[in-house]
């Protein structure tokens, strides 16, 4: 199983290729229809919202649902009551694609997150050009200048940036740079070990005005209820939904969990 450094190294050629065409990607991004509100969709009625992910495979789990149709999944997720979609666009490690994002977004009115390993401006322009309403920015991959600039670029295009952290130091960096929403990844991207206790440690440090998302290792209603008790506003669930025969029913079963106040 590749570690984070190997994944990033494999991604750099595609990012560099996008940078060579950055002007064209920017023009396409700026001409795209307005984005749908992502952050606003993650808070509603005092209940934990579900970001339902389209993920055919992963480095840790291998194939999950290799023949999944993005449009059909998106419609089923929407039927179940998902607040937003997350779509993997990495083709090598996650069997994702830009086409998957485009098809998923066209199938519903839900806001869509481009989930990938992003570290260059052209990748943000790509995301908006494809129709993404939000992008994932992983603090562990970026220095403070990069994180500040990529957040600003996304916001300038009308998008939201879900800023992902895994520990206290990363959270402090994200907060200092005005990140909102913030995602707490329970999985260590270097060792691919999952610890649901991480959100319990970090949630009290997140101001009430910041939308808090919990990621990785979540599958059951009990998991979502536990996140709600920690003050988590939304959960991002991929494998736990993708392995279900009826994904609409699976999403519906996770809804209605109360969010406790953090501060």
Secondary structure, 3 states (H helix, E strand, C coil): CCCHHHHHHHHHHHHHHHHHCHHHHHHHHHHCCCCCCCHHHHCECCECEEEEEECCEECCCEECCCCCCHHHHHHHHHHHCCCEEEEECCCCCCCCCHHHHHHHHHHCCCEEEEECCCCCHHHHHHHHHHCCCEEEEEHHHCCHHHHHHHHHHHHHCCCEEEEEECCHHHHHHHHHCCCCCEEEECECCCCCCECCHHHHHHHCCCCCCCCEEEECCCCCHHHHHHHHHCCCCEEEECHHHHCCCCHHHHHHCCCCCECCCCC
